[in-house]
Every structure is written in structure tokens, then in C-alpha cells.
Amino acid sequence: MDAKKFDEMKKGLGQAIDVMKGKKVAGVRHSLRVGPATAKEVKSLRVSLHLTQVKFAGVVGESPSAVESWEQGKRQPSGAASQLIRILGKNPKLVKDLV
């Protein structure tokens, strides 16, 4: 392997490490999308908040059947719903403002 190709590979590896550390790298786009909340996350949050599926659905702005589907793993919450679920998981006192 010639020195130029080796240097390019070395630079690319350095950029990959920087991205993993959360640093911005020129020419690399970062996605701000959150992955969907899991069935376990949804159900454990709802139970910890002492809410029925109907009340929880009202809090996250979805139908009770959607919440049921999420908890059963049949469907996944949208990005916005997933983000709200995670925010409520970290700040459960916010629920009283949403009920």
C-alpha cells in the first residue's frame, strides 16, 4: 500500500473516532433523530407513572390502541412520541402538566 492511501485511511479512522466522541467533523452529517422507544420503555414508564393505557395515551397525544400496540411490540412510537416518552422518563413530574 502506498503512503498516500495509508494516510487517507489513517485520516478516515481519526474522523470516525472523532464522530464516536461526539465531535463535529467537516463533511460528516449528524442525525438528530432519536430511535423509537421500545415496548419495554413504554410499558415501564407508564407503570412507573401509575397511569392506565388510556391516561398515558392522553399524555403522549396518541390513541389507547396505539399505546397498547407499542407495549406489545406490534408498532413503534413516532419520533416525537419517543422523544416525549424519554423526556417523561427523565422528568416524571412533567406528567401533571400534560394530564
C-alpha positions as CSV (number, residue, x, y, z in Angstrom):
1,M,0.0,0.0,0.0
2,D,1.4,3.4,-0.9
3,A,1.8,6.2,1.6
4,K,-1.0,8.3,0.2
5,K,-3.6,5.6,0.6
6,F,-2.4,4.8,4.1
7,D,-2.6,8.5,5.1
8,E,-6.2,8.7,3.8
9,M,-7.1,5.6,5.7
10,K,-5.5,7.0,8.9
11,K,-7.3,10.3,8.4
12,G,-10.6,8.4,7.9
13,L,-10.1,6.4,11.1
14,G,-9.3,9.5,13.0
15,Q,-12.6,11.1,11.8
16,A,-14.5,8.0,12.7
17,I,-13.1,8.2,16.3
18,D,-14.0,11.9,16.5
19,V,-17.6,11.2,15.4
20,M,-17.8,8.5,18.0
21,K,-16.6,11.0,20.6
22,G,-19.4,13.4,19.5
23,K,-17.0,15.9,17.8
24,K,-18.1,17.7,14.7
25,V,-16.2,16.5,11.6
26,A,-16.3,18.6,8.3
27,G,-18.2,16.8,5.6
28,V,-20.0,14.4,8.0
29,R,-23.7,14.9,8.7
30,H,-25.0,14.0,12.2
31,S,-28.5,12.7,12.6
32,L,-30.5,14.2,15.4
33,R,-33.3,11.6,15.1
34,V,-34.0,9.6,18.2
35,G,-34.6,5.9,17.8
36,P,-38.1,4.7,18.6
37,A,-38.9,3.9,22.3
38,T,-39.0,0.2,22.9
39,A,-42.1,-1.8,24.2
40,K,-40.3,-2.2,27.5
41,E,-39.6,1.5,27.8
42,V,-43.2,2.5,27.1
43,K,-44.7,0.0,29.5
44,S,-42.2,0.5,32.3
45,L,-42.7,4.3,32.1
46,R,-46.5,4.0,32.1
47,V,-46.5,1.7,35.0
48,S,-44.0,3.8,37.0
49,L,-46.2,6.9,36.4
50,H,-49.2,4.9,37.7
51,L,-51.2,5.6,34.5
52,T,-53.7,3.4,32.6
53,Q,-53.1,3.0,28.9
54,V,-56.0,5.4,28.3
55,K,-54.5,8.2,30.5
56,F,-51.0,7.6,29.2
57,A,-52.3,7.9,25.6
58,G,-53.8,11.3,26.5
59,V,-50.4,12.4,27.9
60,V,-48.5,11.5,24.8
61,G,-51.2,12.5,22.4
62,E,-52.0,9.1,20.9
63,S,-54.8,6.7,21.0
64,P,-55.1,4.0,23.7
65,S,-54.9,1.3,20.9
66,A,-51.5,2.9,19.8
67,V,-50.2,2.6,23.3
68,E,-51.3,-1.0,23.5
69,S,-49.6,-1.8,20.2
70,W,-46.4,-0.1,21.4
71,E,-46.4,-2.1,24.6
72,Q,-47.0,-5.3,22.7
73,G,-44.2,-4.5,20.3
74,K,-46.5,-4.6,17.3
75,R,-45.8,-0.9,16.5
76,Q,-43.3,1.7,17.5
77,P,-43.9,5.2,18.7
78,S,-43.1,8.1,16.2
79,G,-40.0,10.1,16.8
80,A,-41.9,12.8,18.6
81,A,-43.7,10.4,20.8
82,S,-40.5,8.5,21.5
83,Q,-38.8,11.8,22.5
84,L,-41.7,12.7,24.8
85,I,-41.6,9.3,26.4
86,R,-37.9,9.6,27.1
87,I,-38.3,13.2,28.4
88,L,-41.0,12.0,30.8
89,G,-38.8,9.1,31.9
90,K,-36.2,11.6,33.0
91,N,-38.7,14.2,34.3
92,P,-41.8,12.4,35.5
93,K,-43.1,15.5,37.3
94,L,-43.9,16.9,33.9
95,V,-46.8,14.5,33.6
96,K,-49.0,16.6,35.8
97,D,-48.7,19.4,33.2
98,L,-49.8,17.1,30.4
99,V,-52.8,15.3,32.1
